[in-house]
């Protein structure tokens, strides 16, 4: 079908533009049907039975079949384990990026079963992968971690996993800066000093997380597993109780080790770590407090790191559960509600605008030739 438009389009006339759009889409559909008919008849030599059977066969994209489709979510697994294994979490992006590239190129070069390069298909698939395999799953993982953290408030301690994580981090740093032998016979003094600093740290952190900036809130919602948390008096009392219990255990372990006794509730793995550390430090004459004290401090810090790892692992499990429950919903939502309702119409409007511009330019050139 050809169009002969000899009048200038009135930009304020919506009805005229809509008419042109309908003609444009009709032309695309007719051309598409004609092309497909040629291919259809050429491929099957007019065999009607073969055509009918082929029409019943639906194309199944191998890149969207599981477990191959799972490669698209390895980056989200990386996001879930980034806190407990940063290097491994980063490496999990490699198979995901390879899958994204393969899928986008596959959609660019072929229209299902036929070789037919098309930039629009590639762009659509790039948008789909960016949203369905990166942005939305990362949002789900991080919010799953937040949900797991908040669920921790239902435990006996009444504290979120995030709050326990902060206490463990603070304890490790505090042990680095303090000599425990200076508090022999004065454990209460250590507790008082520790809890005063910890309380101020948590209040400062609460203040730092407060914001009304929409960009910061959006960034935290997408890229962060941290949630805001109010440090009420009841919560601070729970923090003190949790910290005091841990300090008592720290000094009890230290006393047992100094007396060559096996501490209670200390795993064989940690005991082996202590023995290996003590043998290593014994060879170093420049240890600050003596190799036994330094070995005990190294053991206690490792104990707190183990506690920290367990807390982060629970948060990661929350992220995995949320991701597993929403994978198929994410694919459906992005395809049906984002690609089909927004991306495809946007691309059609863009193509129509290019077509309209070419038509106007051709008519202008024609009028110039007639005038000459």
C-alpha positions in Angstrom: 0.0 0.0 0.0 1.2 3.5 -0.8 0.2 6.9 0.5 0.0 10.2 -1.4 -0.2 12.9 1.2 -0.2 16.4 -0.4 -1.3 18.5 2.5 0.7 19.7 5.5 -0.2 18.0 8.7 -1.8 20.2 11.3 0.0 19.4 14.6 -3.1 20.4 16.6 -5.4 18.0 14.7 -5.5 14.9 16.8 -8.1 13.1 14.6 -5.9 13.5 11.6 -2.8 12.1 13.4 -4.9 9.2 14.6 -6.0 8.5 11.1 -2.4 8.5 9.8 -1.4 6.2 12.7 -4.2 3.8 11.7 -3.0 3.8 8.1 0.6 3.3 9.2 -0.3 0.4 11.5 -2.5 -1.1 8.7 0.3 -0.9 6.3 2.7 -2.6 8.7 0.2 -5.4 9.3 -0.5 -5.9 5.6 3.2 -5.9 4.8 3.9 -8.3 7.7 1.1 -10.6 6.5 2.3 -10.5 2.9 5.9 -11.3 3.9 4.9 -14.1 6.2 2.7 -15.6 3.5 5.6 -15.6 1.0 7.8 -17.3 3.6 5.0 -19.7 4.6 4.2 -20.8 1.1 7.9 -21.0 0.0 8.8 -23.1 3.0 6.0 -25.6 2.8 5.3 -25.5 -1.0 1.6 -24.8 -0.5 1.1 -27.9 1.6 -2.0 -26.9 3.7 -1.7 -29.8 6.1 1.8 -28.9 6.9 0.8 -25.2 7.5 -2.0 -26.2 9.8 0.3 -28.5 11.8 2.9 -25.8 12.0 0.4 -23.2 13.2 -0.3 -25.5 16.2 3.4 -25.5 17.2 4.3 -22.7 19.5 7.8 -21.4 19.6 9.5 -22.3 22.9 12.5 -20.1 23.6 15.3 -22.3 25.0 16.8 -19.3 26.9 13.6 -19.0 28.9 13.6 -22.6 29.9 14.8 -23.8 33.3 17.5 -24.4 34.4 19.1 -22.2 31.7 16.8 -19.4 32.7 18.3 -19.6 36.2 21.6 -18.1 35.0 19.8 -14.8 34.8 19.4 -14.8 38.6 22.9 -15.7 39.6 23.7 -12.0 40.1 20.7 -11.9 42.5 22.2 -14.9 44.4 25.4 -12.8 44.5 23.4 -9.9 46.0 22.0 -12.2 48.6 25.4 -13.6 49.8 27.4 -10.4 49.3 27.4 -9.7 53.1 28.8 -13.2 54.0 31.0 -13.8 50.9 31.8 -10.6 49.0 34.2 -12.2 46.5 31.9 -15.1 45.6 29.0 -12.7 45.4 30.8 -10.5 42.8 31.8 -13.6 40.8 28.1 -14.7 40.6 27.6 -11.7 38.2 29.7 -13.3 35.5 27.3 -16.0 34.4 24.4 -13.6 34.6 26.1 -11.0 32.4 27.0 -13.7 29.9 23.3 -14.9 29.8 22.1 -11.3 29.4 24.4 -10.8 26.4 23.4 -14.1 24.8 19.7 -13.5 25.2 19.7 -10.0 23.9 21.8 -11.0 20.8 19.6 -14.0 20.2 16.5 -11.8 20.1 18.3 -9.3 17.9 19.4 -11.8 15.2 16.2 -13.9 15.0 12.5 -13.7 15.1 11.8 -16.9 16.9 12.7 -19.5 14.3 13.8 -17.2 11.5 16.9 -15.2 11.0 15.7 -11.6 10.9 18.0 -9.0 12.7 15.9 -6.3 14.5 17.2 -3.6 16.9 13.7 -3.1 18.4 13.5 -6.7 19.6 17.0 -6.4 21.1 16.0 -3.2 22.9 12.8 -4.8 24.3 14.8 -7.8 25.5 17.5 -5.5 27.1 14.7 -3.7 29.0 13.2 -7.0 30.0 16.5 -8.4 31.3 17.4 -5.1 33.1 14.1 -5.1 35.0 13.2 -8.8 35.3 16.7 -10.1 36.0 18.5 -7.3 37.7 16.4 -4.4 39.2 13.3 -6.2 40.4 15.0 -9.3 41.9 17.6 -7.2 43.7 14.7 -5.2 45.2 13.1 -8.4 46.2 16.3 -9.9 47.7 17.1 -6.8 49.8 13.5 -6.4 51.1 13.5 -10.1 51.9 16.6 -9.5 54.0 14.9 -6.6 55.7 11.8 -8.8 56.4 14.0 -11.5 57.9 15.7 -8.9 60.1 12.5 -7.5 61.3 11.2 -11.0 62.0 14.0 -11.4 64.5 12.1 -9.0 66.7 9.7 -11.8 67.5 12.6 -13.8 69.2 13.2 -13.8 72.9 15.7 -10.9 72.7 13.1 -8.7 70.9 15.9 -7.4 68.7 16.1 -7.4 64.9 18.9 -9.2 63.1 20.2 -5.9 62.0 20.6 -4.6 65.5 22.3 -7.8 66.6 24.6 -7.4 63.6 25.6 -3.9 64.8 26.3 -5.1 68.3 28.6 -7.9 67.0 30.5 -5.5 64.8 30.9 -3.0 67.6 32.1 -5.8 70.0 34.8 -6.9 67.5 36.1 -3.3 67.1 35.9 -2.8 70.9 38.0 -5.9 71.5 40.6 -4.6 69.1 41.1 -1.4 71.1 41.0 -2.8 74.6 43.3 -5.0 76.7 41.1 -7.4 78.7 43.8 -7.9 81.4 43.3 -4.2 82.4 39.8 -5.2 83.5 40.7 -8.2 85.7 38.5 -8.0 88.7 36.5 -5.1 87.1 34.2 -6.7 84.6 31.4 -4.3 85.7 33.7 -1.4 84.7 34.2 -3.0 81.3 30.4 -3.4 80.9 29.7 0.2 81.8 32.3 1.6 79.4 31.2 -0.8 76.6 27.4 0.0 77.0 27.9 3.7 77.1 29.9 3.7 73.8 27.5 1.2 72.2 24.4 3.2 73.1 25.9 6.4 71.6 26.9 4.4 68.5 23.4 3.1 68.0 21.8 6.5 68.5 24.2 8.1 66.0 23.4 5.3 63.6 19.6 5.8 64.0 20.1 9.5 63.2 22.2 8.8 60.2 19.4 6.5 58.7 16.7 9.2 59.1 16.1 11.0 55.8 13.2 12.5 53.8 15.3 12.7 50.6 13.2 10.7 48.0 16.4 9.7 46.1 18.1 8.4 49.2 14.9 6.5 50.2 14.6 5.0 46.7 18.3 4.0 46.6 18.0 2.4 50.0 14.8 0.5 48.9 16.6 -0.9 45.8 20.2 -1.3 46.8 20.3 -1.6 50.5 19.3 -4.3 53.0 19.3 -1.8 55.8 16.1 -0.6 57.4 15.4 2.3 59.8 15.1 1.4 63.5 14.1 3.5 66.4 16.2 3.1 69.5 13.5 3.2 72.2 14.3 2.8 75.9 12.9 -0.7 76.0 15.1 -1.6 73.0 18.2 -0.1 74.5 17.5 -2.1 77.7 17.4 -5.3 75.5 20.7 -4.3 73.9 22.3 -3.8 77.3 21.0 -7.2 78.5 22.3 -8.9 75.3 25.7 -7.2 75.5 26.2 -7.9 79.2 25.5 -11.6 78.7 28.1 -11.7 75.8 30.7 -9.8 78.0 30.2 -12.3 80.8 30.9 -15.2 78.3 34.0 -13.4 76.9 35.6 -13.0 80.4 34.6 -16.6 81.3 36.3 -18.0 78.2 39.4 -15.9 78.9 39.6 -17.1 82.5 39.2 -20.7 81.5 41.9 -20.5 78.9 44.4 -18.7 81.2 43.8 -21.6 83.7 44.3 -24.2 80.9 40.6 -25.3 81.1 38.3 -26.0 78.2 35.7 -23.2 78.1 32.0 -24.2 78.0 30.0 -23.6 74.8 33.2 -23.2 72.7 33.2 -25.4 69.6 36.1 -27.7 68.8 36.7 -25.7 65.7 37.4 -22.6 67.7 39.5 -24.5 70.2 41.6 -25.7 67.2 41.8 -22.2 66.0 43.1 -21.1 69.4 45.7 -23.8 69.6 47.0 -23.0 66.1 47.1 -19.3 66.8 48.9 -19.8 70.1 51.6 -22.0 68.5 52.1 -19.3 65.8 52.2 -16.4 68.2 54.7 -18.3 70.5 57.3 -18.0 67.7 56.9 -14.2 67.6 58.8 -12.5 70.4 57.2 -9.1 69.5 53.7 -9.9 70.5 52.2 -6.9 72.4 50.6 -8.5 75.4 52.4 -11.9 75.3 51.4 -14.7 73.0 48.8 -16.2 75.3 46.9 -12.9 75.7 47.1 -12.2 72.0 45.9 -15.7 71.2 42.9 -15.3 73.5 42.0 -11.9 72.0 42.3 -13.4 68.5 40.0 -16.3 69.5 37.4 -14.0 71.0 37.3 -11.8 67.9 36.9 -14.9 65.8 34.0 -16.0 68.0 32.3 -12.7 67.4 32.9 -13.0 63.7 31.3 -16.4 63.7 28.2 -14.9 65.5 28.1 -12.1 62.9 28.3 -14.7 60.1 25.3 -16.6 61.5 23.2 -13.4 61.7 24.1 -12.4 58.1 23.3 -15.9 57.0 19.8 -15.7 58.4 19.3 -12.4 56.5 20.5 -14.1 53.3 18.1 -16.9 53.8 15.3 -14.3 53.9 16.5 -12.9 50.6 16.6 -16.3 49.0 13.1 -17.2 50.2 11.7 -13.9 48.8 13.5 -14.4 45.5 12.3 -18.0 45.0 8.7 -17.0 45.8 8.6 -14.1 43.3 10.7 -15.2 40.3 7.9 -16.3 38.0 5.7 -13.4 39.1 8.5 -10.9 38.2 8.8 -12.4 34.7 5.1 -12.3 34.1 4.7 -8.7 35.5 7.5 -7.3 33.4 6.4 -9.0 30.2 2.7 -8.3 30.5 2.5 -5.0 32.4 5.8 -3.2 31.4 6.9 -4.5 28.0 3.5 -4.9 26.4 1.8 -1.8 27.9 4.7 0.7 27.9 7.8 -0.4 26.0 6.1 -1.7 22.9 3.7 1.2 22.5 6.6 3.6 23.0 8.6 1.9 20.3 5.6 2.0 18.0 5.2 5.7 18.6 8.8 6.3 17.9 8.6 4.4 14.6 5.4 6.3 13.7 7.1 9.6 14.3 10.0 8.6 12.1 7.6 7.5 9.4 5.6 10.7 9.6 8.8 12.8 9.4 9.9 10.9 6.2 6.4 11.4 4.7 6.5 15.1 5.4 10.0 15.5 4.0 9.0 13.5 0.8 5.9 15.7 0.3 8.0 18.9 0.8 10.5 17.7 -1.8 7.7 16.9 -4.2 6.2 20.3 -3.9 9.6 21.9 -4.4 10.0 20.0 -7.6 6.6 20.9 -8.9 7.2 24.5 -8.2 10.5 24.4 -10.1 
